[in-house]
Amino acid sequence: MKTKTAYVCSNCGYDSPKWLGKCPGCGEWNTMVEEKVTVSKGKSSRGRLVKSTAPVRLSEITISTEQRIYMPSEELNRVLGGGLVAGSLTLIGGEPGIGKSTLLLQNILSIRNRKILYVSGEESASQLKLRADRLGKVSDNVFILCETDLDNIFAQIEKIEPQIIVVDSIQTISSAEIESAAGSVSQVRECAAALLRYAKESGVPVVLVGHINKDGAIAGPKVLEHIVDTVLQFEGDRQYLYRILRSIKNRFGSTSEIGIYEMVQRGLREVKNPSEMLLSDNRSDEMSGMAIGVTIEGARPFMVEVQALVSSAAYGTPQRSVTGFDNRRLNMLLAVLEKRAKFRLGQKDVFLNMAGGLKVSDPAIDLAVVAAVMSSNFDLTIPRSIAFAGEVGLSGEIRTVTRIEQRVAEAEKLGFETIYIPSGNLKGIKDKFKIRIVEVSKLPDMFRSLFE
């Protein structure tokens, strides 16, 4: 056994015998972390689990449809692309307390026909039992293992022979072959690579739970996201009850799908109609500063309520406060209103909020944002039966957006009477919709139609 000191890049995993300010592998600065690595020539216990492989001619490889394990949650199946693929390695990341463990435990406790091993490095068996009781689910085919040593985990895998493995979390697992703390770059890389080898050679799907750092990225080396097959991000504001499961990487499906959940007392409830959760119910009490926009997250269109408040600046410098929207884009839209539409907003405070705690990056929400801002500025209400979908350009023109048919169909389905869209976006097929469609090409045209 030999111990040596190496410097490993926490971003890409590049190792060097000496410290470097800039990583030669990825070009990032100040990412080299000191690691003590122990090289052992002995065989580990997990070597017995690995089957020998031989090269195969490319022409002899037969292509078949991936064998998928259907999960009880429809939203999870949608994000995964139809279910959990046999032999795949899936990584789920998210903030502490967002509901990652609850989502996985809730799903595996509902699977009755497969043997499942849940490895927990953070919680005790009694804590997991309390959570299962709170979820109201009990299963005889789920085995709980509270262990952090990788060799002991593989010994239990060899003994139980599970059909699904969940590791919560990968940052708590360590290997005796590497002399460094659990969660370090070398430990996370080695443990994830060992689990990947086992998943590919045994055909057993493995699901990993990953911590995230202060920047919102999954903690550990960036190579962790490269070696896994699927990366899912579980996000949401803990002040709100709604959670979004988003696919960042998926080798077996699309990355454009999202799943929406609501945190309730008995776990996570699937939200079938996202538009209803993002719209307030006080339709009779109409107020200024509110507009309904049609956005698309992944492949799903839904309505979101945009709230704006414009008031005179109490201090010298006007404030720009944004929740759920890009602050720089709001500043751009306000500059367009100032220059192209001749509205004086430079000395006024502007506050913008996307109702429901949702973060919207779709440019088609621009039209709803400027409508809400001008509604608050003039103190004029916009009827709740009007929806908006359009991107605003720097010259004040309203640019066409993608999937406009889906957006109009969603507004019509939810009972909206009018929708403002960019001119020429539907290209002569608007007769198929019963909803009143108003096409506008510039911001002044929309304001005249809306407020006059």
N, C-alpha and C positions, 0 to 999 in steps of 0.2 A: 504494500500500500504506500502510495507516494502522494504527498500534499504539495500543492503549488498555488501561487497567487496569480490570478489573472484579472484583467479589467474587461468587463463585458458591457456592450452598449445596451441600455435598457429599451432602446427603440427598435433595433434590428437584430440584436443578438451577436454582433461582431465582437470577437474577443482579441485581446492584444496583451502581450507580456508586460507592457508599461502603460501608464496613464497618458491619454491623449485628449487635448481640448476639443478637437473635432473628430468625429467618428469617420474613418475612411469608407465605411460601408454605406452609410445613409446620408452623411454630410451634416448631421445634427451636432449642435454644440452642447458641451457639458452633460452628456448622457452616459459617460463611461463610469461604471460602478465596480468597486473592488469586490472580487469573489475569491473565496478559498475553495479550491477544487481538489477533491481527493480521487485519485485514479486507482481503481481496484482491478486486479487481474482475475479475481474469482468470479464465478458465475452466480448470478442472482437467482432467486426462486422463480421469478417470472420467466426465466429462460425456458422452463419446462412447458409454459403455456404457448409458446410461439411455434407454429408449424413451419417446417422447411418449405421453401418455395423454389421453383425452377423457372427459367425463362421460357416464354411461349411465343411462337410466331404470331405476328400481328394478324396475318391472314387466317389463323386458326381460332382467333378469339371470336366468340359468338356474343352478339349484343342481345340482351333481354331487358324487359321492363324492370325497373328497380322494385324489389320487394319492399313494400311499405307496411309499417305498423300503424293502424288507424288509431289516433288518439281520441279520447272522449270529448275534448274541446274542439268545436268547429272552427273557432277563431285560430287556435293553434295549428290545426290542420291546414287552414288557408295560408298561413304565413310560411309553414314548412313546405308547402307545395303539394299537399295531399297526404301527409303523414310522415312518420319517422322512418327514414330509410335504413334497412338492415345493414349493419357494418359501418354506419356513419358516426362521425364525431361532431356533436352539436355543442356550441358555447352560448350560454345565456348570460348577458351582463346587465347591470342596473345598479342604481343607488341603494344604499343600505335601507332596509325597511320598505322597499317599493313593492315587494310581493313575489320575488323570484322563487323562493322556497315554497311559498303557498301555491303558486301556479303549478309547480312540478308535483308536489305532494298531492294536490287535488286531482291531478290527471292520473298519476300512477295508482292511486287508491281506487280509481274507478275501472281499472283494467283487471278483469277477472281471469283471463285465460293464459296469462304469462307470468313466469317467475321473475320478480324484480328485486334488485339489490340497491338499496339507498344508502350510500356512504356519506356520513355526515362528519365533518371535521370541526364544526362550529357549535353544534347543539348536542345535548345528551339525548338518550333514548326516551327519557321521561318527558322532555320538552317536546319531542316529536310526537309522542303519544297524546299530549295535551292539545297540540295543534290538530292532529287527526280527529280527536273528539270534538274540537270546535268546528271542524269542517263537516262533522256528522258522517264520516266514512270510516269503515273498518274493513281491512282486507287480510286474508290469511296467506296470500301469495306474495306479500311485500316483506322483505327482510331488511332490518335496520342494522347497520354496522357503524359504530362510532369509532373511527380509526383515522389516523393521519399518516401512518407508515405505509409506503407504497408496497413493500414486499409482503406485509401482513394482509393488505387489501387483495393482492393477487392470490395469496394462499387461500383466502376465503372465497374468491371467485372460482378457483379451481375446485373447491369443495362443494359449493352451492350450485354452480353452473347456471347462472341467471340468464334470462333472455333479454333483459334491459338493465343497464347500469346507470345510476345517477350519482354524480360526485359533487358534493356541496361543501366546500368550494375548492377549486383547483389550487388556489393560493395557500390553502392550509395543508396540502399534501406534500410530504417530503420523502426523499430517497436516501437510504443510508450510504449509498455509494458517493454522494456529494456532500462535502463538509461545508454547508452553508445553511442559513436559516430558511425555514419554510416561507415561501412567497418571494424569494429572491429570483433573479433572472434565470440562473442556471437550474434551480429546483423546478420552477414552473415549466421551463423548456423540456427538461428531462422527463418529468412526470407526465406531461401532456403527450410527448412523443411515445412513451411506453404505452399509454392508454390507446393512442392511435394505432400502434402496431397490433395490439390485442384486438381492437375493433375490426380492423381490416382482415385479419387472419381468422378470426372466429365468427365473423358475421353478426356479432352482438352490437346493437347501437349503444353508444355511450353519450350521456348528456352531462356537460360540465357547467357549473355555475361559476361565474367570474366576478371579482370585485372591479370597481372602476376607480380611477384616480380623480383628483380635483378638477381636471379638465374635461371629465365626462368620458374619457377613453378607457378601455378595458386595461386594468393594471397588469404589469408584467411586460415581458418582451413582445414586440410587435409580431415576432414570428409565431406567437400563439394563435393569432387570427389567421395567419397564412396556412398553418397545418390543419386546422379544423375544416370540416366541410361546410358548416353552416354557422353563422354568427347572428344571434338575435339580440336586440336591444329592448329591454323592458323599461319604459320611461313614463314619466308623469309627475305632476306636482303633488306632494303629499298633503297639501292643503285642500286638494280636490280629491274626489273619490274615483276619478277615471284614470285608467292606465292604458297605454298604447304599446303593443308588441310589434316591433318593427324588424324587418329582415335587412341586415346590412350586407351579408354575403350568403349565397345559397348555390351550391353546386348542383342541386337537384330540383331547382325551381326558380321562380321569379323573385326578384328583390323589390318588386313594386307593391307587394301586398302588406297590409297592416291588420292587426287584430285589436279590438277595443274591448276593454273589461271595465267593470265597476266593482270597487272594493266594498263589500258588504260584510255583515257580521259573520256570516258563514262562509267566507272566502271570496273568491272572484266570480262575478256573474258576467256572462257574455252580453255585450250590447249589440243587438241585432240591427237597430236603426240608429246610427250615430247622429243623424240630423236632429232627432227629438231631444237628445241629451244636450245639444249645443244651443238650443233655442229656448228662451224663457217663455213661460206660460202666460205672462201678463199682456196678452194681445189687445185687450180692451183699453188698458191704460197706456196709451202711446206717449212717448216722450222724445224730445229732440236728442240728436247725437247718436242714434242707433240706426244701423243698416244691416241687411242680411246679404252675405256674400256666398257664392257657391264655389267651394274649393274641392280639390281632388287630392286625397292622400293615397298613394299607391294606385290601385285601380278602382277605388271606391269614391264616388262623389257624395258630398254631404254639405249641409248648410251650416254656416257659422255666423254668430251674431257679433258684429263689430261695434264696439262702444267707444265714443270719442267725447272729450270735454275740452272746449276752447274757452279760455278766460283771459282777461287782461293780466299782464305780468305784474305781480306785486313788487318784484325787485327789478334791478337793472337788466339782468340777463334772463330771457325767457326760458322756461323749462321744457324739455322734451322727454316725457316719460312713456315707456312702451312696455307692454306685457304681452308676450306671445307673438310678437312681430319684430322684424328687423328694424332696429333704430335708424340705421343709415338709409334704409329705403323710405322710412317715414320722412326723414329730412329731405330726401330727393323729391317726394311727392309734394311736400309743403313748398319747396322751391319752385316746382312746376306751377302750383296754384298761384304763387306770388308773381311769377314772370309771365306766364301764358294766359292765366285767367284774371289777372289784375286784382287778386284778393290780398289785402294787407294782413298777413299773419306773422310778420317778423317780430312784432312786439307783443305777442300773445303766447301764453302757456298752452301747450297741446299735450293732452294725456290720451293714450290709446290703449285699449284692452280687447283681447280676443276672449269672449265669454267661454267658460267651461274649462279654462286652464290649458287650452290647446295651443301648440306652437305651429303657426302657419308660415310656410315659405313659398306657397304657390303665388306667382305674380298675378294670377287672375283675380286675386282678392283686392287689387289696387283700386278698382272702381268702387267697391264697398267702403274702402278706407276714406277716399276723398269725399264720398257722399256723406259719411258719418261726420267727418270733420266740418264740412260746410253746413250740415244740419245743425250742429252745435253752435257754429259761428253765427248763423242767422237766427238760431232758436226756432227753427221750423221743423216740424215732425215729418218723418218719412213714413208713409203707411206700411203696416206690417205685411201687407200683401205684395210688396215689391221686393224683388231680388236683383242682385248685380253680379256680373261676371265679365271681367275685362282687364287688360293690362294697360297701364298709363305710360306713355313714352315721354321723353324729355321735351319734345316740342308741343306737348299737350294733346297729342293724338291718342286715340284709344285703339290699341293694337289687338289683333286677333289672338285667341287662346286655343289651346288644344282641347279635344274631347268636348266640344261645345254641345253636341247633341246629348251627351250624358248629363251635362249640367242642366240644360233646359228640361230634360225629362225628369230629373230629380226635383226641380222646383215645381213642375206641374204635378208630380205625384204627391207632393206635400201640401197641395192646395194653394199655391201662390198664383196670383192673378196676372202679374206683370213681371217681366224680366228685362233688364237693360243689358244688351250685349254689343260687341263691336260691330260696326257696319260691314256687311258682306261676309260675316263669319259662317253663317249657315248656308250660304250659296244657293238660295232658291228652294231649300227644302223645309222652310219654316211652316209651310201649310200643313204639315203632318202633326203639328202641335196645336192644342186648343188654347194654351196659355197665350196671353197678349205679349208679343215680342217687340221691343222698341230698340231699333238699331241706331247707334250714335257713333260719330266718327271723331268728334273733338269734345273736350271737357265743357266749353261754353254751351254746346248743343244739349248736353245732358242736364246741365243746371237749369237751362231755360225750360226744358221739358218737365223737370222734376219740381221746381219751386215756383213756376209762374202759373 
